[in-house]
Amino acid sequence: MNTGLKRKNYDFHNILGFYMMSLGLVIALTGIMWAFPILDRGNAADTKSE
């Protein structure tokens, strides 16, 4: 591939940002579940787990 350094840096930044967004979303949702116990109880009722 004959691309410039700026283009490679831009593409790398976009790819890394996409995957970090997925990880950040999982961490954020986990934190919300831990911070608000009522959400945890609602999840247990939905999944029929005790």
C-alpha positions as CSV (number, residue, x, y, z in Angstrom):
1,M,0.0,0.0,0.0
2,N,1.3,3.4,-0.9
3,T,-0.4,5.6,1.7
4,G,1.1,8.4,3.6
5,L,1.9,8.5,7.3
6,K,-1.0,10.8,8.1
7,R,-3.5,8.5,6.4
8,K,-2.1,5.4,8.3
9,N,-2.3,7.4,11.6
10,Y,-5.9,8.5,10.8
11,D,-7.0,4.9,9.9
12,F,-5.3,3.5,13.0
13,H,-7.0,6.1,15.2
14,N,-10.4,5.3,13.8
15,I,-10.0,1.5,14.2
16,L,-8.6,1.8,17.7
17,G,-11.4,4.2,18.7
18,F,-14.1,1.9,17.4
19,Y,-12.9,-1.1,19.5
20,M,-12.3,1.1,22.5
21,M,-15.9,2.4,22.2
22,S,-17.1,-1.2,22.5
23,L,-15.0,-1.8,25.6
24,G,-16.1,1.6,27.1
25,L,-19.8,0.7,26.6
26,V,-19.4,-2.6,28.4
27,I,-17.6,-0.9,31.3
28,A,-20.2,1.9,31.5
29,L,-23.2,-0.5,31.5
30,T,-21.5,-2.6,34.2
31,G,-21.0,0.5,36.3
32,I,-24.6,1.5,35.9
33,M,-25.8,-1.9,37.0
34,W,-23.5,-1.7,40.1
35,A,-24.5,1.8,40.9
36,F,-28.3,1.3,40.8
37,P,-29.4,-1.9,42.5
38,I,-33.0,-1.5,41.2
39,L,-31.7,-2.2,37.7
40,D,-30.0,-5.4,39.0
41,R,-33.3,-6.6,40.4
42,G,-35.1,-5.8,37.2
43,N,-32.6,-7.8,35.3
44,A,-33.0,-10.8,37.5
45,A,-36.7,-10.7,37.0
46,D,-36.3,-10.6,33.3
47,T,-33.9,-13.6,33.1
48,K,-35.8,-15.7,35.7
49,S,-32.7,-16.1,37.8
50,E,-32.8,-16.1,41.6
